[in-house]
Amino acid sequence: MGEIDNKLLYRLILGFIVANIIATIVHEYGHFFTAKYLGYEARVSYGFTTWTNQAYQDFFENLTRDERIKIRTNEYFSKKDDYQALMTRIKDEAFIITLGGPLLTMLIGSLGLIAAFWNKNKFTGEALSLKKWMVIFTALFWLREPGNYVLDLLITVQRGRFPLRNDEVILARYLEFDSWSISFVLAVTGLIIVYVVYKKFIPDQNKTTFLLAGLIGGLGGYIFWLSFLGPVIMP
């Protein structure tokens, strides 16, 4: 562990803030492009993505009052098979769209890790160039998984139950796994990858500076984007 390099600290804090914002937007575009591929109209906001399918909406809007009642009471009606098939399709497509966000985030993080190992001989004890730091921050897209899991645990302590609306929980519930299972596995995987990046690619003299910058910039970027900047420029 080295001393704090103030000049590098400020740059890395900015790097973590920018990387956090980029990673959040890229994650949402993972949902967006998947939804578009499946024929949905989609819109990316600062921290979430919405998608709709007009043909599906038209089907539901054209159901009569009597048909809606029979759906609630699970009685037979002429469109029941079509209704059940559509509900299954919507559920399956929602799973795929939900998967698109984490999958793109992890893919980019994995590519960053591969690039780092591919050029590992260039990550020497000397000061890292901007290009090398960009490779590291790309690999740190994996930070989303342990970061979100820690946040979910804090919410669990506060509310008494594990959050049910994040991507990993939705995927787990679709697959009929325990709600926390996928979140936990990906959090452990992400933590291992981040540790490998820290041990192998961060120069020893910069490790303390890097950790401090990650704590300040990572948390600060999350709060700044989701609470202040994001709602303004991507409502």
N, C-alpha and C positions, 0 to 999 in steps of 0.2 A: 504494500500500500504506500502510495506517495502522498505528498502534501497537496493541498488544494491549489490548482492552477486557475486563478481567478479569470483570466482571459478565456481559457478553454471552457471554464464553467459556464460563463455567460453564453458562449456559442452553443454549447451542448444543451443548455436549458432551452434556447431558441429552437435547436434542432428537435428536441423532444416535443415541444409544443407544435411545431409544424408537422412533424411525423405523425403525431396523434391526430391532428385534424385531417391530414391526407388519408391515414388509415381508416378513419371513421367514414369518410366520404367514399373511399374505394369499397369498403365493406357494403355500404348501402347500394352501390352500383352493381355489386354482385347479385343482390336481390333484383335490382332493376332490369339488368340484361337478361336474367333468367326468366323474369315475368314477361318481358317483351318477346322472348323466344317462344314462349308458350301461348302467345296471342293476347296477352293482357295489355291494357293501358296502365302505365305505371308512372309514378312521380317520386322523385327523391327529395327528401327534406333533410334538415341538418342532422337528424339522428334516427330517422326511420324512413321506410319506404312504403308507399301504399300502392295497391294494384286492384284493378277492377276488370271485369269482362262483361261487356254490354249484352252479349248473347245470353249469358247466364242470368243477368239481371232481368232481361226480357222474359225469360222462362218463369222466374219467380213472380214477376209482376202480372203475368197473364193467368196465374192460378186463381181460380174462383174462391169465394169465401167458403163454400162448401168443401172444396178441395183442401184448403188450409186447415179447416177443422179436422178433416180425416187424416191429415198428416200428423196433427197433434195427438189424435186418438189412435193412431196406427191402424186405421181402417183402409180397406182396399178402395182405390179409385182408378179411373182409366189411365192416368198419367203416373201411377205409383212407381212402376218399373223405371220409367224415364227419370223420375225425381230421385230415386235411390241411386241410379247410375250416375246422375249428375252430381249428387252429393259426394259419392265416392271419388269421382274425378276431381272435384274441387279440393277435397281433402288431400288427394295424392299430389295435385299440382301445388297446393300450399306447402306441402313438405319439400318439394323440389325447389320452390322459390326461396323458402326459408334456408335451405341448405346452401343456396348460391352465395349468400353473404359470407358465412364462415369459411366456405370452401375457397373462395377467391382470396380472402385474407390469409389463410394458411398456405395457399399455393404461392402467393407472392413472398411470404415469409420464408418458405422453403427454398424458393429460387434465390433469395438473398443469402441464405445459409450455404447453399451450393456454391454461389459465386465467391463467398468468403473462403470456403475450403479450397476452391479451385485456384485462388490467388493467395493461399495461406503463407507462402514464402515471402510475400510482399508486406505482410503484417508483422513487421519487425519491432524492436524496442524503440525505434525512433518515432517522432511525432507523425500521426496519421494525416494523410491528405484528405481534402474534402471528399474526393471520390471514394476513399476507403470508409469514411464515416457514413457516406450514403449507403454503401453496401451493408454496413452494420445496422443502420436504422431500418433498412429493408428487411433484414432477418428478424428484427425486433417487432415486426408485425405480429409475431407469435405472442407478444406480450398481452395481446387482447384477451387470450384465454385465461391465464392466471389472474390478470387484473380484474376481469369480469367475475371470476369465481370468488375472489376475495370480497368484491363488492356485494355479490349475492349472499355470502355468508354474513356480512354486516347487516344486510336487509333481513335475513332470517332471524338474527338475534333481536332486531328491532320489532319485527312483525310476528315472529313465532312460526313462520313457515317459509319454505324455499320459494323464491320468486317463480312464477309460472309463465311469464311473458317473454323471456329472452329466447334467442334462437335455439340454443342447445337444449333447453327444457322442452321446447315445442317439438324438436326432433326426437328427443327421448320419449315423449308421451305418444307420438305417432308410432314409434317402434315398440311401444308398450314396455319400455325400460323404466327403472326408477327415475324420477324427475331430475335428480342431481347427477346421474351416472355419466352421461356424455360430458357434462360440464367438468366433472372431476377428472376424467381421463384426459381431456384436452388441456385442462389446467396443468396437470402433471407433465404432460408432453411439452407444453409451452415453457414451463419452468425449466425443464431439462435443457431445451434448446437455448433459452436465454442464458442459462448458466454456462453452457458450452461457449457461446459467443463471448461472454464476459471473461472466461478463463483463457480462451485461446486467442482472441483477437483484440482485446483491450490492453494496451501497453501497461505494464505494472505501475509506472509512474502516473498513469491517468485513471487507475481503477477507482480511487476514492472520489476523484472529481466526477467521474462517470456516474457512480452510484448516487451522489448528491444531486447531480443534474437530472438523473432519471426520476428521483423522488419529487423534486420541485417541478421540473418540466412536464413529467408524465401526468401528475395529479393536476398541476396548473393548467395544462393544455386541455385535459378532459373537462374541467370545470369551466374554463374560459370559452371553449367551443360550444358545449351543450347548454350553458346557462346564459351566455352573453352574445358572442359573435355569431354563432350558428343560427339562432332564431331570427337574427336581423338580416343576414345575407342569404339564408336558405330556409325561409319559414315553411 
